[in-house]
């Protein structure tokens, strides 16, 4: 069978982008606590990335940061390194409210790229606007797709908040609107029932449902797939809701991110 060399050349880069986007969803925090945690990612059973989280929640604000470095085959193909930082407000009995989001990353042929977003109140809504530091080449989506959304890191603040809150539906379902600076998608959550009430973990099924900015539109990321993507999330069943693992299919093979260890402070957590 002949090989489509154009598609084949894009695949390692698209894999790196999908790995990075999935790993960003691990950037979460615990109420009134500082967390520094190390994770390892595997794709098709082989090492794919190393991740370190620096998470802080104050009484009225959160500040979450993630560092990602590809390893193994993805590192050879993409040389991806990235960091992302999200800050925003925490108000009792309300979901996390982002103020700004910044992500910087390097790829083999793309250096010093930056995504910068500020969340600006306007006309009764909160609009995600690009900051002056943003280097994105793709035009921003129409305002209706950037209205009342959150960044990828704040999204998991909201996921964990939804898991802590009293269930408003029989199956504990919830929806979170996300805009990452180029794409708009929903996170649809569903809390799975426990087999044993004494289990110390909680399993959640997430579906990433594309809305806009995916396949068929101009994209410097190679037209990401527009099909919904299932994600299995495992967290501790306590007030911290600490992520333990996340699994998502990437090119028909599982990408698995696993918790390795936590640290008392960033300087004591070299990775």
N, C-alpha and C positions, 0 to 999 in steps of 0.2 A: 504494500500500500504506500503511495507517495506521501511524503511528509510536507505539510504546509509550513514552510520555513518562517513565514511572517508570524503565524500564530505561535509556532514553537519558540521563536525568539522573544515573544512577549510573555510566555508562560512563567519563567523564573521571576521576572519583574512583578507580574500580577500576583504570584504567590507571595512575594515579599510584602506587597501592599495589603493583601488579605491577612497575612500573619500579623502585620503591624496594626491593622484596624481591629482585628479580633483581640489582640493583647491590650489595646487601649481600653477595652471594655472591662478590664480587671481593675482599673483605677477607681477604687472605692475607699470609704473611710468609716470609722466607728465613732459613735457619739461620745463627745467629751473625752477623747483619748487620742494619743499619737501612736501610729503604727508604722513600722518600717518592716517590709516583708520581701522575701526573695522567692521568685517563681522560676521554673524551667518549663520550656515549651518543646513538645515533640511533634513532628509531622511524619506520618507513616511509620511511627516507632523510632525515628531517628531524631537526634537533637536539632532544634530549629532556632531557639532563641533563649536568652537570659533576660529576666525582668526584675527590676527593683522598684518597689513602691514606697513613697514617703507620704503619709496620710495624716492630716490633722483636722480635727473639728474643735472649734471653740464654742463658746456659749451661743454665739449668734452668727458665726461664719465658718466656712470650711476652706481648706487649701489642700488640694491633692496633686501629687506629682508622680510621674512614672518615667522610668528610663528603660529603653529597650535596645538590645543588641542582638542581631542575628548570629547564629552559630551554624556549624556544619555546612550542608549544601546551600541553604539560603544565604549564608554569609559569602560563600564563594561566588554566587550568582549576583547578589545585590549589594553586599557590603552595607546593609542598612543599620543605621544608628539613629535613635530619635528620643526626644523627651517631650512631655506634654504637661502643662500646668493649668489647672482650673481653680477659680476662686468664686465664691458667691455667698449668699446669705442663707442662714438657717433660722426659720421661724417655727415656733411650736405648732404642731398639727397642720403644717403646710409642707409641700414638697420643696426640695432644695431649689433655690433661685440663683442661676448663674449671673455673674457680672462680667467676667471675661475669660477667654480661653486662648492659650498660646501653645503651639506645637512646632518644634524645629526638627528637621531630619536631613540625613544625608543618604544618598543612594550612589551606586557606581558612577552614573553619569549626571547626577543632579546633586549639587552641593549647596548647603546653607539655605535650604528651602524652609519657608515658614508659613504657618497658618495662624492668623491672628483674628480673633472675633471679640466684639463688644456687644453686650445685650442692652439695647436702648429702648426705654419706654416711649411709645408713640401711638397716638390714636386709640388708647385703650388696650393696646397689646404691647408685647416686648419683642423687638425685632433684632435678629442677629445681623450685625453689620461688620464688614471687614475693617480691620484697623490699618493704619498707614504702613505698618511693618509687613503686611501680608504680601507674599510673592506669588500667589496663585495665578495661573495663566487662564484657567477656565473662568468665564463670566459668572458672577453670582446668580443663583436661582432667583426667580421672581419673588417679590416680598411675601406673597401668600405662603410660600414654602419655608420662609425663614421666620414666620410669625409664631410666637409662643412655643418655641422649641428649645432644646437644651443641647449642649455639647456632649461628646461621647463619654467624658469622665463624669460629668454631672448626671448623665443618664443612669450610671450605676449607683450614684448617691440616691437617686429616686427609686431604683429597683430595691435597694436595701431598705429604704424607708417604707416601701410598699410591703415588704416582707415583715416588718416590725408592726405595722399598723393593723388594727382590727380589719378582718376581711369584709369587704363590701359586696362580695359575690360568693356564691356557693363554692366555686372552685378556686377562689383566691386569684382571679384573673385581674390584669391591669394593662394599661397601654401608656407608653412614653414616647412622645414625638422628639426625634433627634435630627440635628443638622450638623454635619461635620466640616462645614466650610465649602463643600462641593456637592454633597449628596444629602437628600432628605429621606429618612426612613422612620418607620415605627418599630419599637420594641414591644411585642405582645408577650406578656408573661402569664404563666399558669403554674401554680404551686401544686406539685404532685403529692398525693396522699402517702403517708408513712405506712410501711408494713408493720412497724412496731412503734408504739407511742413513746418508748424510752430511747429511741434513736437520738443521737446528739447532733444529727445533721439534717438539713432541709434541702430537698432537690427541687429545682425549678426548671421548667421547660420554657425557653425563650424562642421567639420567632422574629427574625429581622425581616421586616416587610418593606421592600423598596417602594418609594413614592415618586421621587424625581431625581434626575442627575445620573441615572444608571445607563444600561445598555441602550444604544440607539441615539445617544446624545454625544456631542463632542466632549472628549475627556482626555486630559493628559495622563490619566491612569490606565488607558487602554480599554475603555468601555467596560466597566465592571459588570458582572452578571446581574441581571435584573430578577432572577428567581429568588423567592423567599428562602431564607437560610435558617435551619434549626440550630439552636445552641442549648446544650445541657449544662446547667450551673449547679454546683454543690457548695453550700455554705454551712457554717456552724449555726446550730439552732439555739442562739442566745442573743443577747442585746447587741453584740458586736456584728453579727452576720458576716463573719470573716470568710471571704472566698477561699475554697479549698481546691476546686478544680473547675475547669471550663473546657468543653469539648464541642468542636464544630467541624463539619466536613469541608475540606479545601481540596478541590480537584479530585473528588471522590475518595479521598483519604482523610482520616481523622487528624485534626490538629488538637492536641491535648496540652493544656496548661495546668501544671500542678504546683501547689504550694510546697516549698522546701523548708523554710524556717523564717522566723521573725527575729527582730533584734531590738535591744533596748533603746538604741539611738542610731542615727545614720552613720556616725563615725565608727560604730562597732559592727557595721553590716557591709563588708566590702563586696559582697556578691557571692 
